[in-house]
Amino acid sequence: MKARIENIIERLEREKSYYRRCLKKVGSCRQPPYKPPSFCRQPLSLLLLRIEI
């Protein structure tokens, strides 16, 4: 179980940096003209779903 949690944390760190790089390319989510494409939002939301399970 501990190894599984460490694995999840490691993946979250990787996807967090991926998400940041993705946002740098498309601009900030908070600025009205920019909406990140779905591939920017998906990784973290999928991971959070897995953590809840």
CHARMM-style PDB file with segment names, atoms N, HN, CA, C and O in Angstrom:
ATOM      1  N   MET     1       0.836  -1.211   0.000  1.00  0.00      PROA
ATOM      2  CA  MET     1       0.000   0.000   0.000  1.00  0.00      PROA
ATOM      3  C   MET     1       0.866   1.255   0.000  1.00  0.00      PROA
ATOM      4  O   MET     1       0.585   2.211  -0.723  1.00  0.00      PROA
ATOM      5  N   LYS     2       1.929   1.246   0.822  1.00  0.00      PROA
ATOM      6  HN  LYS     2       2.157   0.469   1.409  1.00  0.00      PROA
ATOM      7  CA  LYS     2       2.800   2.423   0.882  1.00  0.00      PROA
ATOM      8  C   LYS     2       3.447   2.683  -0.474  1.00  0.00      PROA
ATOM      9  O   LYS     2       3.539   3.826  -0.923  1.00  0.00      PROA
ATOM     10  N   ALA     3       3.896   1.604  -1.119  1.00  0.00      PROA
ATOM     11  HN  ALA     3       3.821   0.676  -0.754  1.00  0.00      PROA
ATOM     12  CA  ALA     3       4.518   1.746  -2.440  1.00  0.00      PROA
ATOM     13  C   ALA     3       3.524   2.331  -3.442  1.00  0.00      PROA
ATOM     14  O   ALA     3       3.900   3.129  -4.300  1.00  0.00      PROA
ATOM     15  N   ARG     4       2.261   1.933  -3.332  1.00  0.00      PROA
ATOM     16  HN  ARG     4       1.955   1.285  -2.635  1.00  0.00      PROA
ATOM     17  CA  ARG     4       1.237   2.433  -4.242  1.00  0.00      PROA
ATOM     18  C   ARG     4       1.032   3.932  -4.032  1.00  0.00      PROA
ATOM     19  O   ARG     4       0.893   4.684  -4.997  1.00  0.00      PROA
ATOM     20  N   ILE     5       1.013   4.362  -2.784  1.00  0.00      PROA
ATOM     21  HN  ILE     5       1.126   3.751  -2.000  1.00  0.00      PROA
ATOM     22  CA  ILE     5       0.840   5.788  -2.486  1.00  0.00      PROA
ATOM     23  C   ILE     5       2.040   6.590  -2.997  1.00  0.00      PROA
ATOM     24  O   ILE     5       1.874   7.667  -3.570  1.00  0.00      PROA
ATOM     25  N   GLU     6       3.243   6.062  -2.789  1.00  0.00      PROA
ATOM     26  HN  GLU     6       3.378   5.187  -2.323  1.00  0.00      PROA
ATOM     27  CA  GLU     6       4.441   6.741  -3.295  1.00  0.00      PROA
ATOM     28  C   GLU     6       4.388   6.847  -4.816  1.00  0.00      PROA
ATOM     29  O   GLU     6       4.778   7.863  -5.391  1.00  0.00      PROA
ATOM     30  N   ASN     7       3.908   5.801  -5.450  1.00  0.00      PROA
ATOM     31  HN  ASN     7       3.592   4.975  -4.983  1.00  0.00      PROA
ATOM     32  CA  ASN     7       3.767   5.778  -6.906  1.00  0.00      PROA
ATOM     33  C   ASN     7       2.806   6.877  -7.359  1.00  0.00      PROA
ATOM     34  O   ASN     7       3.070   7.583  -8.332  1.00  0.00      PROA
ATOM     35  N   ILE     8       1.684   7.013  -6.640  1.00  0.00      PROA
ATOM     36  HN  ILE     8       1.469   6.440  -5.850  1.00  0.00      PROA
ATOM     37  CA  ILE     8       0.691   8.043  -6.978  1.00  0.00      PROA
ATOM     38  C   ILE     8       1.290   9.437  -6.809  1.00  0.00      PROA
ATOM     39  O   ILE     8       1.096  10.306  -7.659  1.00  0.00      PROA
ATOM     40  N   ILE     9       2.017   9.649  -5.711  1.00  0.00      PROA
ATOM     41  HN  ILE     9       2.174   8.943  -5.020  1.00  0.00      PROA
ATOM     42  CA  ILE     9       2.630  10.963  -5.460  1.00  0.00      PROA
ATOM     43  C   ILE     9       3.644  11.283  -6.563  1.00  0.00      PROA
ATOM     44  O   ILE     9       3.697  12.406  -7.066  1.00  0.00      PROA
ATOM     45  N   GLU    10       4.445  10.281  -6.930  1.00  0.00      PROA
ATOM     46  HN  GLU    10       4.403   9.369  -6.521  1.00  0.00      PROA
ATOM     47  CA  GLU    10       5.443  10.461  -7.989  1.00  0.00      PROA
ATOM     48  C   GLU    10       4.766  10.840  -9.306  1.00  0.00      PROA
ATOM     49  O   GLU    10       5.221  11.737 -10.016  1.00  0.00      PROA
ATOM     50  N   ARG    11       3.692  10.156  -9.616  1.00  0.00      PROA
ATOM     51  HN  ARG    11       3.322   9.427  -9.039  1.00  0.00      PROA
ATOM     52  CA  ARG    11       2.968  10.443 -10.858  1.00  0.00      PROA
ATOM     53  C   ARG    11       2.355  11.837 -10.810  1.00  0.00      PROA
ATOM     54  O   ARG    11       2.347  12.553 -11.812  1.00  0.00      PROA
ATOM     55  N   LEU    12       1.844  12.218  -9.652  1.00  0.00      PROA
ATOM     56  HN  LEU    12       1.850  11.636  -8.839  1.00  0.00      PROA
ATOM     57  CA  LEU    12       1.264  13.550  -9.502  1.00  0.00      PROA
ATOM     58  C   LEU    12       2.322  14.623  -9.750  1.00  0.00      PROA
ATOM     59  O   LEU    12       2.053  15.617 -10.424  1.00  0.00      PROA
ATOM     60  N   GLU    13       3.528  14.424  -9.206  1.00  0.00      PROA
ATOM     61  HN  GLU    13       3.746  13.617  -8.658  1.00  0.00      PROA
ATOM     62  CA  GLU    13       4.614  15.380  -9.442  1.00  0.00      PROA
ATOM     63  C   GLU    13       4.929  15.491 -10.931  1.00  0.00      PROA
ATOM     64  O   GLU    13       5.099  16.593 -11.453  1.00  0.00      PROA
ATOM     65  N   ARG    14       5.007  14.354 -11.611  1.00  0.00      PROA
ATOM     66  HN  ARG    14       4.869  13.459 -11.187  1.00  0.00      PROA
ATOM     67  CA  ARG    14       5.291  14.358 -13.051  1.00  0.00      PROA
ATOM     68  C   ARG    14       4.197  15.077 -13.817  1.00  0.00      PROA
ATOM     69  O   ARG    14       4.473  15.906 -14.683  1.00  0.00      PROA
ATOM     70  N   GLU    15       2.947  14.752 -13.490  1.00  0.00      PROA
ATOM     71  HN  GLU    15       2.723  14.078 -12.786  1.00  0.00      PROA
ATOM     72  CA  GLU    15       1.841  15.352 -14.231  1.00  0.00      PROA
ATOM     73  C   GLU    15       1.688  16.827 -13.904  1.00  0.00      PROA
ATOM     74  O   GLU    15       1.221  17.604 -14.738  1.00  0.00      PROA
ATOM     75  N   LYS    16       2.081  17.223 -12.689  1.00  0.00      PROA
ATOM     76  HN  LYS    16       2.460  16.593 -12.012  1.00  0.00      PROA
ATOM     77  CA  LYS    16       2.030  18.634 -12.319  1.00  0.00      PROA
ATOM     78  C   LYS    16       2.994  19.439 -13.195  1.00  0.00      PROA
ATOM     79  O   LYS    16       2.643  20.510 -13.689  1.00  0.00      PROA
ATOM     80  N   SER    17       4.206  18.918 -13.383  1.00  0.00      PROA
ATOM     81  HN  SER    17       4.492  18.048 -12.982  1.00  0.00      PROA
ATOM     82  CA  SER    17       5.163  19.643 -14.217  1.00  0.00      PROA
ATOM     83  C   SER    17       4.718  19.627 -15.685  1.00  0.00      PROA
ATOM     84  O   SER    17       4.922  20.599 -16.413  1.00  0.00      PROA
ATOM     85  N   TYR    18       4.114  18.525 -16.105  1.00  0.00      PROA
ATOM     86  HN  TYR    18       3.948  17.736 -15.514  1.00  0.00      PROA
ATOM     87  CA  TYR    18       3.565  18.453 -17.463  1.00  0.00      PROA
ATOM     88  C   TYR    18       2.467  19.508 -17.645  1.00  0.00      PROA
ATOM     89  O   TYR    18       2.410  20.201 -18.661  1.00  0.00      PROA
ATOM     90  N   TYR    19       1.600  19.607 -16.636  1.00  0.00      PROA
ATOM     91  HN  TYR    19       1.646  19.043 -15.811  1.00  0.00      PROA
ATOM     92  CA  TYR    19       0.489  20.559 -16.662  1.00  0.00      PROA
ATOM     93  C   TYR    19       1.009  21.987 -16.737  1.00  0.00      PROA
ATOM     94  O   TYR    19       0.473  22.803 -17.487  1.00  0.00      PROA
ATOM     95  N   ARG    20       2.064  22.302 -15.952  1.00  0.00      PROA
ATOM     96  HN  ARG    20       2.499  21.639 -15.343  1.00  0.00      PROA
ATOM     97  CA  ARG    20       2.655  23.647 -15.979  1.00  0.00      PROA
ATOM     98  C   ARG    20       3.246  23.976 -17.343  1.00  0.00      PROA
ATOM     99  O   ARG    20       3.043  25.073 -17.863  1.00  0.00      PROA
ATOM    100  N   ARG    21       3.983  23.018 -17.926  1.00  0.00      PROA
ATOM    101  HN  ARG    21       4.148  22.127 -17.503  1.00  0.00      PROA
ATOM    102  CA  ARG    21       4.573  23.244 -19.257  1.00  0.00      PROA
ATOM    103  C   ARG    21       3.476  23.475 -20.275  1.00  0.00      PROA
ATOM    104  O   ARG    21       3.585  24.345 -21.140  1.00  0.00      PROA
ATOM    105  N   CYS    22       2.417  22.686 -20.164  1.00  0.00      PROA
ATOM    106  HN  CYS    22       2.328  21.979 -19.461  1.00  0.00      PROA
ATOM    107  CA  CYS    22       1.286  22.803 -21.079  1.00  0.00      PROA
ATOM    108  C   CYS    22       0.649  24.182 -20.958  1.00  0.00      PROA
ATOM    109  O   CYS    22       0.339  24.815 -21.967  1.00  0.00      PROA
ATOM    110  N   LEU    23       0.454  24.645 -19.737  1.00  0.00      PROA
ATOM    111  HN  LEU    23       0.706  24.131 -18.917  1.00  0.00      PROA
ATOM    112  CA  LEU    23      -0.159  25.955 -19.534  1.00  0.00      PROA
ATOM    113  C   LEU    23       0.718  27.077 -20.061  1.00  0.00      PROA
ATOM    114  O   LEU    23       0.207  28.067 -20.585  1.00  0.00      PROA
ATOM    115  N   LYS    24       2.047  26.935 -19.928  1.00  0.00      PROA
ATOM    116  HN  LYS    24       2.462  26.131 -19.502  1.00  0.00      PROA
ATOM    117  CA  LYS    24       2.943  27.968 -20.454  1.00  0.00      PROA
ATOM    118  C   LYS    24       2.745  28.122 -21.953  1.00  0.00      PROA
ATOM    119  O   LYS    24       2.824  29.228 -22.487  1.00  0.00      PROA
ATOM    120  N   LYS    25       2.484  26.998 -22.637  1.00  0.00      PROA
ATOM    121  HN  LYS    25       2.419  26.100 -22.203  1.00  0.00      PROA
ATOM    122  CA  LYS    25       2.295  27.050 -24.084  1.00  0.00      PROA
ATOM    123  C   LYS    25       1.001  27.748 -24.458  1.00  0.00      PROA
ATOM    124  O   LYS    25       0.968  28.513 -25.422  1.00  0.00      PROA
ATOM    125  N   VAL    26      -0.070  27.496 -23.707  1.00  0.00      PROA
ATOM    126  HN  VAL    26      -0.043  26.874 -22.924  1.00  0.00      PROA
ATOM    127  CA  VAL    26      -1.377  28.015 -24.122  1.00  0.00      PROA
ATOM    128  C   VAL    26      -1.791  29.284 -23.380  1.00  0.00      PROA
ATOM    129  O   VAL    26      -2.808  29.891 -23.715  1.00  0.00      PROA
ATOM    130  N   GLY    27      -1.021  29.684 -22.386  1.00  0.00      PROA
ATOM    131  HN  GLY    27      -0.195  29.191 -22.114  1.00  0.00      PROA
ATOM    132  CA  GLY    27      -1.384  30.864 -21.597  1.00  0.00      PROA
ATOM    133  C   GLY    27      -2.099  30.467 -20.319  1.00  0.00      PROA
ATOM    134  O   GLY    27      -2.435  29.300 -20.121  1.00  0.00      PROA
ATOM    135  N   SER    28      -2.323  31.416 -19.480  1.00  0.00      PROA
ATOM    136  HN  SER    28      -2.051  32.365 -19.641  1.00  0.00      PROA
ATOM    137  CA  SER    28      -2.937  31.138 -18.186  1.00  0.00      PROA
ATOM    138  C   SER    28      -4.424  30.842 -18.325  1.00  0.00      PROA
ATOM    139  O   SER    28      -5.122  31.453 -19.135  1.00  0.00      PROA
ATOM    140  N   CYS    29      -4.896  29.894 -17.522  1.00  0.00      PROA
ATOM    141  HN  CYS    29      -4.329  29.397 -16.864  1.00  0.00      PROA
ATOM    142  CA  CYS    29      -6.332  29.552 -17.507  1.00  0.00      PROA
ATOM    143  C   CYS    29      -7.166  30.744 -17.059  1.00  0.00      PROA
ATOM    144  O   CYS    29      -8.310  30.902 -17.486  1.00  0.00      PROA
ATOM    145  N   ARG    30      -6.596  31.581 -16.200  1.00  0.00      PROA
ATOM    146  HN  ARG    30      -5.667  31.453 -15.853  1.00  0.00      PROA
ATOM    147  CA  ARG    30      -7.378  32.633 -15.560  1.00  0.00      PROA
ATOM    148  C   ARG    30      -7.606  33.834 -16.468  1.00  0.00      PROA
ATOM    149  O   ARG    30      -8.482  34.659 -16.209  1.00  0.00      PROA
ATOM    150  N   GLN    31      -6.818  33.928 -17.529  1.00  0.00      PROA
ATOM    151  HN  GLN    31      -6.106  33.258 -17.740  1.00  0.00      PROA
ATOM    152  CA  GLN    31      -7.022  35.062 -18.431  1.00  0.00      PROA
ATOM    153  C   GLN    31      -8.142  34.731 -19.418  1.00  0.00      PROA
ATOM    154  O   GLN    31      -8.081  33.708 -20.101  1.00  0.00      PROA
ATOM    155  N   PRO    32      -9.158  35.584 -19.497  1.00  0.00      PROA
ATOM    156  CA  PRO    32     -10.345  35.278 -20.306  1.00  0.00      PROA
ATOM    157  C   PRO    32     -10.080  34.808 -21.738  1.00  0.00      PROA
ATOM    158  O   PRO    32     -10.758  33.889 -22.197  1.00  0.00      PROA
ATOM    159  N   PRO    33      -9.118  35.400 -22.469  1.00  0.00      PROA
ATOM    160  CA  PRO    33      -8.975  34.949 -23.860  1.00  0.00      PROA
ATOM    161  C   PRO    33      -8.482  33.511 -23.987  1.00  0.00      PROA
ATOM    162  O   PRO    33      -8.681  32.880 -25.025  1.00  0.00      PROA
ATOM    163  N   TYR    34      -7.839  32.985 -22.939  1.00  0.00      PROA
ATOM    164  HN  TYR    34      -7.677  33.497 -22.095  1.00  0.00      PROA
ATOM    165  CA  TYR    34      -7.228  31.660 -23.053  1.00  0.00      PROA
ATOM    166  C   TYR    34      -8.050  30.610 -22.338  1.00  0.00      PROA
ATOM    167  O   TYR    34      -8.457  30.784 -21.189  1.00  0.00      PROA
ATOM    168  N   LYS    35      -8.285  29.517 -23.043  1.00  0.00      PROA
ATOM    169  HN  LYS    35      -7.954  29.376 -23.976  1.00  0.00      PROA
ATOM    170  CA  LYS    35      -8.835  28.340 -22.379  1.00  0.00      PROA
ATOM    171  C   LYS    35      -7.915  27.183 -22.736  1.00  0.00      PROA
ATOM    172  O   LYS    35      -7.729  26.876 -23.914  1.00  0.00      PROA
ATOM    173  N   PRO    36      -7.337  26.539 -21.719  1.00  0.00      PROA
ATOM    174  CA  PRO    36      -6.423  25.453 -22.063  1.00  0.00      PROA
ATOM    175  C   PRO    36      -7.178  24.323 -22.750  1.00  0.00      PROA
ATOM    176  O   PRO    36      -8.309  24.020 -22.370  1.00  0.00      PROA
ATOM    177  N   PRO    37      -6.580  23.704 -23.740  1.00  0.00      PROA
ATOM    178  CA  PRO    37      -7.230  22.563 -24.382  1.00  0.00      PROA
ATOM    179  C   PRO    37      -7.441  21.445 -23.369  1.00  0.00      PROA
ATOM    180  O   PRO    37      -6.819  21.429 -22.307  1.00  0.00      PROA
ATOM    181  N   SER    38      -8.322  20.514 -23.708  1.00  0.00      PROA
ATOM    182  HN  SER    38      -8.828  20.527 -24.571  1.00  0.00      PROA
ATOM    183  CA  SER    38      -8.678  19.453 -22.760  1.00  0.00      PROA
ATOM    184  C   SER    38      -7.445  18.662 -22.320  1.00  0.00      PROA
ATOM    185  O   SER    38      -7.404  18.177 -21.190  1.00  0.00      PROA
ATOM    186  N   PHE    39      -6.434  18.521 -23.195  1.00  0.00      PROA
ATOM    187  HN  PHE    39      -6.468  18.914 -24.113  1.00  0.00      PROA
ATOM    188  CA  PHE    39      -5.261  17.738 -22.780  1.00  0.00      PROA
ATOM    189  C   PHE    39      -4.466  18.423 -21.678  1.00  0.00      PROA
ATOM    190  O   PHE    39      -3.622  17.788 -21.045  1.00  0.00      PROA
ATOM    191  N   CYS    40      -4.718  19.709 -21.437  1.00  0.00      PROA
ATOM    192  HN  CYS    40      -5.403  20.225 -21.951  1.00  0.00      PROA
ATOM    193  CA  CYS    40      -4.070  20.390 -20.315  1.00  0.00      PROA
ATOM    194  C   CYS    40      -4.786  20.089 -19.005  1.00  0.00      PROA
ATOM    195  O   CYS    40      -4.157  19.978 -17.953  1.00  0.00      PROA
ATOM    196  N   ARG    41      -6.085  19.962 -19.081  1.00  0.00      PROA
ATOM    197  HN  ARG    41      -6.595  20.052 -19.936  1.00  0.00      PROA
ATOM    198  CA  ARG    41      -6.857  19.749 -17.853  1.00  0.00      PROA
ATOM    199  C   ARG    41      -6.892  18.280 -17.457  1.00  0.00      PROA
ATOM    200  O   ARG    41      -6.930  17.943 -16.273  1.00  0.00      PROA
ATOM    201  N   GLN    42      -6.880  17.411 -18.461  1.00  0.00      PROA
ATOM    202  HN  GLN    42      -6.849  17.684 -19.423  1.00  0.00      PROA
ATOM    203  CA  GLN    42      -7.152  15.997 -18.220  1.00  0.00      PROA
ATOM    204  C   GLN    42      -6.203  15.283 -17.236  1.00  0.00      PROA
ATOM    205  O   GLN    42      -6.686  14.618 -16.320  1.00  0.00      PROA
ATOM    206  N   PRO    43      -4.882  15.396 -17.391  1.00  0.00      PROA
ATOM    207  CA  PRO    43      -4.002  14.560 -16.564  1.00  0.00      PROA
ATOM    208  C   PRO    43      -4.249  14.703 -15.066  1.00  0.00      PROA
ATOM    209  O   PRO    43      -4.374  13.697 -14.367  1.00  0.00      PROA
ATOM    210  N   LEU    44      -4.321  15.928 -14.563  1.00  0.00      PROA
ATOM    211  HN  LEU    44      -4.219  16.745 -15.131  1.00  0.00      PROA
ATOM    212  CA  LEU    44      -4.493  16.129 -13.126  1.00  0.00      PROA
ATOM    213  C   LEU    44      -5.860  15.662 -12.654  1.00  0.00      PROA
ATOM    214  O   LEU    44      -5.972  15.046 -11.595  1.00  0.00      PROA
ATOM    215  N   SER    45      -6.905  15.950 -13.432  1.00  0.00      PROA
ATOM    216  HN  SER    45      -6.814  16.451 -14.293  1.00  0.00      PROA
ATOM    217  CA  SER    45      -8.243  15.559 -12.993  1.00  0.00      PROA
ATOM    218  C   SER    45      -8.363  14.034 -12.962  1.00  0.00      PROA
ATOM    219  O   SER    45      -8.994  13.484 -12.060  1.00  0.00      PROA
ATOM    220  N   LEU    46      -7.769  13.353 -13.931  1.00  0.00      PROA
ATOM    221  HN  LEU    46      -7.256  13.800 -14.664  1.00  0.00      PROA
ATOM    222  CA  LEU    46      -7.795  11.894 -13.926  1.00  0.00      PROA
ATOM    223  C   LEU    46      -7.042  11.345 -12.720  1.00  0.00      PROA
ATOM    224  O   LEU    46      -7.474  10.377 -12.095  1.00  0.00      PROA
ATOM    225  N   LEU    47      -5.925  11.964 -12.404  1.00  0.00      PROA
ATOM    226  HN  LEU    47      -5.574  12.751 -12.912  1.00  0.00      PROA
ATOM    227  CA  LEU    47      -5.132  11.497 -11.275  1.00  0.00      PROA
ATOM    228  C   LEU    47      -5.867  11.720  -9.956  1.00  0.00      PROA
ATOM    229  O   LEU    47      -5.851  10.857  -9.078  1.00  0.00      PROA
ATOM    230  N   LEU    48      -6.507  12.875  -9.820  1.00  0.00      PROA
ATOM    231  HN  LEU    48      -6.519  13.576 -10.533  1.00  0.00      PROA
ATOM    232  CA  LEU    48      -7.260  13.149  -8.599  1.00  0.00      PROA
ATOM    233  C   LEU    48      -8.394  12.139  -8.431  1.00  0.00      PROA
ATOM    234  O   LEU    48      -8.714  11.724  -7.317  1.00  0.00      PROA
ATOM    235  N   LEU    49      -8.988  11.756  -9.544  1.00  0.00      PROA
ATOM    236  HN  LEU    49      -8.728  12.093 -10.449  1.00  0.00      PROA
ATOM    237  CA  LEU    49     -10.031  10.735  -9.512  1.00  0.00      PROA
ATOM    238  C   LEU    49      -9.454   9.407  -9.001  1.00  0.00      PROA
ATOM    239  O   LEU    49     -10.079   8.728  -8.186  1.00  0.00      PROA
ATOM    240  N   ARG    50      -8.277   9.048  -9.475  1.00  0.00      PROA
ATOM    241  HN  ARG    50      -7.769   9.600 -10.136  1.00  0.00      PROA
ATOM    242  CA  ARG    50      -7.629   7.810  -9.036  1.00  0.00      PROA
ATOM    243  C   ARG    50      -7.300   7.855  -7.554  1.00  0.00      PROA
ATOM    244  O   ARG    50      -7.435   6.851  -6.855  1.00  0.00      PROA
ATOM    245  N   ILE    51      -6.863   9.031  -7.064  1.00  0.00      PROA
ATOM    246  HN  ILE    51      -6.753   9.846  -7.633  1.00  0.00      PROA
ATOM    247  CA  ILE    51      -6.519   9.158  -5.646  1.00  0.00      PROA
ATOM    248  C   ILE    51      -7.773   8.968  -4.779  1.00  0.00      PROA
ATOM    249  O   ILE    51      -7.717   8.332  -3.727  1.00  0.00      PROA
ATOM    250  N   GLU    52      -8.896   9.522  -5.230  1.00  0.00      PROA
ATOM    251  HN  GLU    52      -8.942  10.038  -6.086  1.00  0.00      PROA
ATOM    252  CA  GLU    52     -10.141   9.363  -4.483  1.00  0.00      PROA
ATOM    253  C   GLU    52     -10.527   7.897  -4.353  1.00  0.00      PROA
ATOM    254  O   GLU    52     -11.018   7.466  -3.309  1.00  0.00      PROA
ATOM    255  N   ILE    53     -10.303   7.134  -5.417  1.00  0.00      PROA
ATOM    256  HN  ILE    53      -9.904   7.484  -6.265  1.00  0.00      PROA
ATOM    257  CA  ILE    53     -10.583   5.696  -5.385  1.00  0.00      PROA
ATOM    258  C   ILE    53      -9.566   5.047  -4.451  1.00  0.00      PROA
ATOM    259  OT1 ILE    53      -9.594   3.832  -4.256  1.00  0.00      PROA
TER     260      ILE     53
END
